[in-house]
Amino acid sequence: MNEVEELYEYEALRAISVPTMFVVRTERPVVVLGSMQDRELLVDDVEYEVRRRRGGGGMVLLQPDDLWVDWWIPADDDRWRADVHQSSQMVGQWWQRALEDSGLETQLHSGGVEGDESLRVLCFAGRGPGELFFEDRKLVGVTQWRVREGVFLSTVLHQGSSDYLADALRERSPLTREAIQHHTAQTVGLKEGESTIAFLREISGPWTFRQLLLTA
């Protein structure tokens, strides 16, 4: 598997002893591969930086102003769940409540991973536990990384489209572009993203709260 810089300093995360909520912004768009994905999935002349996360699922395009929220839950915290699906559903329920507070009714996917395997190379083209949908299109994506010290749950609600990924794939299906059409904060009329995150923090807490900026 080709070397790609990791999205986080994951070993430093493992040393955090307190439950921590991260709200992250990226300075510029970045293509993020899933933990088991190879850089060779992408064309050589990718327009943006490429990073890799630890955690399952397909690739995502993270862009400035996305609502990118992550949680580190130590294994001795009451919110730690042994069951993988329960952990994802828990954060999905937090997001669902926060969006309801903004007047938006969403559907929580409570089943396992679903979708055409040839399309699941892209996170937002499939379905996973805890992910939220609006009018049958994905709105909030969820992934997780589990180690003995705890679980790291990563979520994103995009501000814009992920169409670029359809062009960045070395091999693509005729269905790829349609499959990646997901909802965004703009398409569902979510205007108060900061208020949504503040409510999300309140209902899921208490947390140590950190704001991070991913730089080029």
C-alpha positions in Angstrom: 0.0 0.0 0.0 1.5 3.3 -1.1 2.6 5.7 1.7 0.2 8.5 2.4 0.3 10.9 5.3 -2.2 10.2 8.0 -5.1 12.6 8.7 -4.5 12.7 12.5 -1.6 12.0 14.9 -3.4 8.8 15.9 -0.8 7.6 18.4 -1.2 10.9 20.3 -5.0 10.3 20.4 -4.5 7.0 22.1 -2.7 8.8 25.0 -5.6 11.1 25.7 -7.2 10.0 28.9 -10.3 12.2 28.9 -13.3 12.1 26.6 -12.7 14.7 23.9 -14.8 16.3 21.2 -13.0 17.8 18.2 -14.4 20.3 15.7 -12.0 20.3 12.8 -11.7 22.7 9.8 -9.4 22.1 6.8 -7.5 25.0 5.2 -8.1 23.5 1.7 -9.8 20.5 0.2 -8.2 17.1 1.0 -9.1 13.7 -0.3 -9.1 11.2 2.6 -8.6 7.5 1.9 -10.1 4.8 4.2 -7.6 2.8 6.2 -7.6 -0.1 3.7 -7.5 1.9 0.5 -4.5 2.4 -1.7 -3.4 5.6 -3.3 -3.5 3.8 -6.7 -7.3 4.1 -6.6 -6.8 7.7 -7.6 -5.5 9.2 -10.8 -1.9 10.4 -10.7 -2.7 14.1 -11.1 -5.1 14.5 -8.1 -5.8 18.2 -7.7 -5.8 18.1 -3.9 -3.7 16.7 -1.1 -4.3 13.0 -0.2 -4.3 11.7 3.4 -5.4 8.5 5.0 -7.5 8.0 8.1 -7.6 5.0 10.4 -11.0 3.6 10.3 -13.2 1.7 7.8 -15.2 2.9 4.9 -14.6 4.6 1.6 -12.8 7.8 0.7 -14.2 11.3 1.4 -13.5 14.8 0.1 -13.2 17.1 3.1 -13.5 20.8 2.3 -13.4 24.2 4.1 -16.6 24.9 6.0 -17.6 21.2 6.2 -19.2 20.3 9.6 -16.4 17.9 10.6 -16.9 16.6 14.2 -14.9 13.8 15.9 -15.1 12.2 19.3 -12.4 10.3 21.3 -14.1 8.1 23.9 -11.8 6.3 26.3 -12.6 2.7 27.2 -13.4 3.6 30.8 -16.0 6.2 29.8 -19.8 5.5 30.1 -20.3 6.3 26.4 -17.8 3.6 25.3 -19.7 0.7 23.6 -18.2 -2.8 22.9 -20.5 -3.2 19.9 -19.2 -1.5 16.8 -22.7 -0.8 15.5 -23.9 0.6 18.8 -21.0 3.1 18.8 -21.9 4.4 15.4 -25.6 4.5 16.1 -24.9 6.5 19.3 -23.2 9.3 17.4 -25.8 9.1 14.7 -28.5 9.7 17.3 -26.6 12.7 18.6 -26.5 14.2 15.2 -30.1 13.3 14.6 -31.2 15.1 17.8 -29.1 18.2 16.9 -30.5 18.4 13.4 -34.1 18.0 14.8 -33.4 21.0 17.0 -32.7 22.9 13.7 -36.0 21.7 12.3 -34.6 18.9 10.1 -36.1 15.4 10.2 -33.6 12.7 9.1 -33.5 8.9 8.9 -30.9 6.9 10.9 -29.5 3.8 9.2 -29.6 1.1 11.8 -28.4 -1.8 9.7 -25.0 -2.9 8.6 -22.9 -1.7 5.7 -25.0 -1.7 2.5 -24.6 -0.7 -1.1 -23.0 -1.8 -4.4 -19.5 -2.9 -3.5 -18.1 -1.3 -6.7 -19.4 2.0 -5.5 -18.5 1.7 -1.8 -15.0 2.9 -2.6 -16.7 6.3 -1.9 -18.0 6.7 1.6 -21.0 8.8 0.6 -22.1 6.3 -2.1 -23.0 3.6 0.5 -24.7 3.1 3.8 -23.2 2.4 7.2 -24.5 2.1 10.7 -25.4 5.4 12.4 -25.3 7.4 9.2 -28.1 9.9 8.5 -30.2 10.2 5.4 -32.6 12.9 4.1 -34.9 12.0 1.3 -32.9 8.8 0.7 -29.6 10.6 0.2 -26.8 10.5 2.7 -26.4 13.6 4.9 -24.0 12.6 7.7 -21.2 10.1 7.3 -19.8 8.1 10.2 -16.6 6.0 10.6 -14.7 4.7 13.6 -11.3 3.5 14.7 -11.1 1.1 17.7 -8.1 0.4 19.9 -7.7 -1.0 23.4 -7.6 2.6 24.9 -10.9 3.6 23.4 -12.8 4.4 20.2 -12.4 7.4 17.8 -15.6 8.3 16.0 -15.4 10.6 13.0 -18.4 12.3 11.3 -19.0 14.9 8.6 -21.9 16.8 7.2 -20.6 18.4 4.0 -21.2 22.0 2.9 -20.7 21.2 -0.8 -20.8 18.3 -3.3 -18.3 15.5 -3.6 -18.5 15.4 -7.4 -14.7 15.8 -7.7 -14.2 12.3 -6.4 -15.9 10.8 -9.4 -13.2 12.4 -11.6 -10.4 11.5 -9.2 -11.0 7.8 -9.3 -8.7 5.8 -11.7 -11.5 3.4 -12.4 -15.2 4.3 -12.1 -18.6 2.9 -12.8 -21.1 4.7 -15.0 -23.1 4.9 -11.8 -20.4 6.6 -9.8 -21.4 10.2 -10.3 -25.0 9.5 -9.5 -24.1 7.4 -6.4 -22.0 10.2 -4.9 -24.9 12.7 -5.0 -25.4 13.3 -1.3 -27.2 16.0 0.6 -25.3 19.0 2.1 -25.9 21.7 4.6 -26.9 23.9 1.7 -29.4 21.5 0.0 -31.2 20.8 3.3 -31.3 24.5 4.2 -29.1 24.2 7.3 -27.8 27.8 7.9 -26.7 27.7 11.5 -24.0 25.1 11.5 -22.2 26.5 14.5 -25.5 26.4 16.5 -26.0 22.8 15.5 -22.5 21.9 16.6 -23.0 23.7 19.9 -26.2 21.7 20.5 -24.4 18.5 19.5 -21.8 19.2 22.1 -24.4 19.9 24.8 -26.5 16.8 24.3 -23.5 14.4 23.9 -21.3 15.8 26.6 -19.5 16.4 28.9 -16.3 16.6 26.8 -13.0 18.3 26.7 -13.5 20.5 23.6 -10.9 21.2 21.0 -11.0 23.1 17.7 -8.4 22.1 15.2 -7.3 23.4 11.8 -5.8 21.0 9.2 -3.2 22.9 7.3 -1.6 22.1 3.9 
